[in-house]
Amino acid sequence: MAILKSDAIVLRVIDYSETSLIAWLFTRDHGRVHVMAKGARRPRSAFEGALEPLVRGELVWYRKARRTDALETAKEFDPTNRHTGLRKSLARMNRGLYLGELLRALTEHELPAEDAFDASCETLAALSTVDEALLDAHLIRGELRLLDSAGFSPRLTRSDGSVPSEPTRFSPSAGGVVDPGVHEPGSFVVSPGALKTLVALRKGTLVALGAGVRRELRQLLQAFFTYHLERPLRMPAFL
């Protein structure tokens, strides 16, 4: 039996018994792992107040020599950032919970994704601390980085590499922007302002988003995620 250690973000916690919890965590070195935290619900447990969604910390766990589908066992979890700022407002918390839902959908069990982990940590830290006017810019920037890490980032330019300067059609099934005259089922019109904002956010330029652009980008990303994940996410309804 090996003892493993990694930086991790808690994604999900499930009551297992009167004394124990099951936890899903996204680790930097080992991807998503599922562990049993024995005794975590007992008073004065070593895990008390630590294994909560969106908390970042150092996870230590036991890995069996013979791999099975059974849960592995958590030894300890030492929080390094509880992201307490998320609890300052419903807007911050809902965006954090949405990011957690997205990570559960995009990450693979025990498949490392260091870029996705780093992007998630930076986005959660920003959602906890930045001015609320910039929350959506940081969230969308984080979503684009996660998509890029997963290998299906949306195409935001035409086939000639240009960003459209007039309303254009966007198709999740075709991977993004489609050229004029190309018919793609399920495509919809996107304004040039929304596309230019998305291009800027992908490059790391963070600006406050107007209500119209914010709504348009939310609809675009929701459609893109729904197509590629083959199911809708729950939390976008609360953003």
C-alpha positions in Angstrom: 0.0 0.0 0.0 1.4 3.4 -1.0 0.8 6.8 0.7 0.2 9.6 -1.8 0.1 13.3 -1.3 -1.1 16.1 -3.6 -2.6 19.6 -3.7 -6.3 19.2 -4.1 -9.7 21.0 -4.3 -12.8 19.4 -2.7 -15.5 18.9 -5.3 -18.1 16.9 -3.6 -18.8 15.5 -0.1 -21.3 12.7 0.6 -22.5 11.4 4.0 -21.6 7.7 4.1 -22.5 6.7 7.6 -22.9 8.2 11.0 -19.2 8.7 11.3 -17.7 8.7 7.8 -17.8 10.7 4.5 -17.1 10.0 0.9 -15.2 12.9 -0.8 -14.4 13.6 -4.4 -11.3 15.8 -4.9 -9.6 17.2 -7.9 -5.8 16.8 -7.3 -3.0 18.4 -9.2 -1.0 15.3 -9.6 -3.5 12.5 -9.9 -6.7 14.1 -11.4 -10.0 13.4 -9.7 -9.8 10.9 -6.8 -12.6 9.5 -4.6 -11.8 8.7 -1.0 -13.4 7.5 2.2 -12.7 9.8 5.1 -13.3 7.5 8.1 -14.5 9.1 11.2 -14.8 12.5 9.5 -18.2 13.2 11.0 -17.2 12.5 14.6 -16.7 15.4 17.0 -13.0 16.6 17.0 -12.2 14.5 14.0 -8.9 15.4 12.2 -11.1 16.2 9.1 -13.5 18.5 11.1 -14.5 21.5 9.0 -11.9 20.7 6.4 -13.6 18.5 3.8 -16.1 21.0 2.4 -16.8 21.8 -1.2 -14.3 24.3 -2.9 -11.8 24.1 -0.1 -8.2 23.8 -1.3 -5.7 21.8 0.7 -3.1 19.0 0.8 -4.6 15.6 0.6 -2.8 12.5 1.9 -4.4 9.2 1.1 -3.6 5.4 0.9 -3.5 3.7 -2.4 -4.0 -0.1 -2.5 -1.3 -2.2 -4.1 -4.0 -4.0 -6.1 -6.1 -1.5 -7.9 -9.9 -2.0 -7.7 -13.0 0.2 -8.1 -13.3 0.4 -4.3 -12.8 3.8 -2.6 -9.3 4.7 -1.4 -8.8 5.9 2.2 -8.0 9.5 3.1 -5.3 9.8 5.8 -5.5 13.6 6.3 -6.6 16.8 4.5 -4.9 20.0 5.5 -6.7 23.2 4.2 -4.5 25.8 2.6 -7.3 28.1 1.3 -10.9 27.8 2.4 -12.0 30.5 -0.1 -14.0 32.1 2.7 -14.7 35.1 0.4 -17.1 33.0 -1.6 -19.5 33.2 1.4 -19.6 37.0 1.2 -22.4 36.9 -1.3 -24.7 34.6 -3.2 -23.2 35.7 -6.5 -19.7 34.6 -5.4 -20.9 31.3 -4.0 -23.1 30.3 -6.9 -20.2 31.0 -9.3 -17.9 28.9 -7.2 -20.4 26.0 -7.0 -20.8 26.2 -10.8 -17.1 25.9 -11.3 -17.1 22.9 -9.0 -19.9 21.3 -11.0 -18.0 22.0 -14.2 -14.9 20.4 -12.8 -16.8 17.2 -11.8 -18.1 17.0 -15.4 -14.8 17.8 -17.2 -12.2 15.9 -15.1 -11.4 12.2 -15.4 -10.9 9.8 -12.6 -7.2 9.6 -11.9 -6.2 11.4 -15.1 -3.8 14.3 -14.2 -4.7 17.7 -15.6 -2.3 20.2 -14.2 -3.3 23.1 -16.4 -7.0 22.6 -15.4 -6.0 22.5 -11.7 -4.0 25.7 -11.9 -6.8 27.5 -13.8 -9.3 26.3 -11.2 -7.3 27.5 -8.2 -6.7 30.9 -9.8 -10.4 31.3 -10.7 -11.6 30.3 -7.2 -9.2 32.7 -5.6 -10.4 35.5 -7.9 -14.1 34.7 -7.2 -13.3 35.0 -3.5 -11.6 38.3 -3.6 -12.1 40.5 -6.7 -14.7 43.3 -7.1 -18.1 41.7 -7.9 -18.2 43.7 -11.2 -15.4 41.4 -12.4 -16.8 38.1 -11.2 -18.1 37.0 -14.6 -15.0 38.0 -16.5 -12.9 35.8 -14.2 -15.4 33.0 -14.3 -15.6 33.0 -18.1 -11.8 33.3 -18.4 -11.6 30.2 -16.1 -14.2 28.3 -18.2 -12.2 29.0 -21.4 -9.0 27.7 -19.8 -10.8 24.5 -18.6 -12.1 24.0 -22.1 -8.7 24.5 -23.6 -7.3 21.9 -21.1 -10.0 19.4 -22.0 -9.2 19.8 -25.7 -12.4 21.3 -27.1 -12.0 25.0 -26.8 -14.5 26.9 -29.0 -13.4 28.4 -32.3 -13.9 32.2 -32.1 -12.7 33.1 -35.6 -13.7 32.3 -39.2 -11.7 29.9 -41.3 -9.5 32.8 -42.5 -8.6 33.6 -38.9 -10.6 36.8 -38.7 -12.9 37.8 -35.8 -16.3 38.7 -37.4 -17.2 42.4 -37.2 -20.9 41.8 -37.8 -23.4 39.4 -36.3 -22.4 35.8 -37.1 -23.5 32.3 -36.4 -22.0 30.1 -33.7 -22.5 26.3 -33.8 -21.6 24.1 -30.8 -21.7 21.0 -33.0 -19.3 22.6 -35.5 -16.9 23.8 -32.8 -17.7 27.5 -32.8 -18.0 30.3 -35.4 -19.1 29.3 -38.8 -18.4 31.0 -42.1 -21.1 33.1 -43.9 -23.4 30.9 -46.0 -22.6 27.7 -44.0 -25.7 26.1 -42.6 -25.2 24.2 -39.3 -28.2 22.8 -37.4 -28.5 24.2 -34.0 -26.4 27.3 -34.7 -27.4 30.7 -33.4 -26.5 34.3 -33.9 -23.8 36.0 -31.8 -23.0 39.7 -31.8 -19.5 40.9 -32.7 -19.2 42.6 -29.3 -19.7 39.3 -27.5 -17.2 37.5 -29.7 -14.6 40.2 -29.3 -15.1 40.1 -25.6 -14.6 36.3 -25.6 -11.4 36.6 -27.6 -10.1 39.2 -25.2 -11.0 37.0 -22.2 -9.2 34.1 -23.8 -6.1 36.3 -24.1 -6.4 37.2 -20.4 -7.8 40.7 -20.7 -10.3 41.1 -17.8 -13.0 43.7 -18.0 -16.4 44.3 -16.4 -19.1 42.9 -18.7 -22.3 44.7 -19.6 -25.5 42.9 -18.9 -26.2 42.2 -22.6 -22.8 40.8 -23.3 -22.8 38.8 -20.1 -26.1 37.2 -20.9 -25.1 36.4 -24.4 -21.8 34.8 -23.4 -23.6 32.8 -20.7 -26.0 31.4 -23.3 -23.2 30.6 -25.7 -21.1 28.8 -23.1 -24.1 26.9 -21.7 -25.0 25.7 -25.2 -21.4 24.7 -25.9 -21.1 22.8 -22.6 -24.5 21.1 -23.0 -23.5 19.8 -26.5 -20.1 18.5 -25.6 -21.1 17.0 -22.2 -24.3 15.6 -23.7 -26.3 16.9 -20.8 -27.2 20.3 -19.3 -25.4 21.6 -16.1 -27.6 22.5 -13.1 -25.8 25.6 -11.8 -26.0 28.0 -14.8 -29.7 28.6 -13.9 -28.4 30.3 -10.7 -25.8 32.6 -12.3 
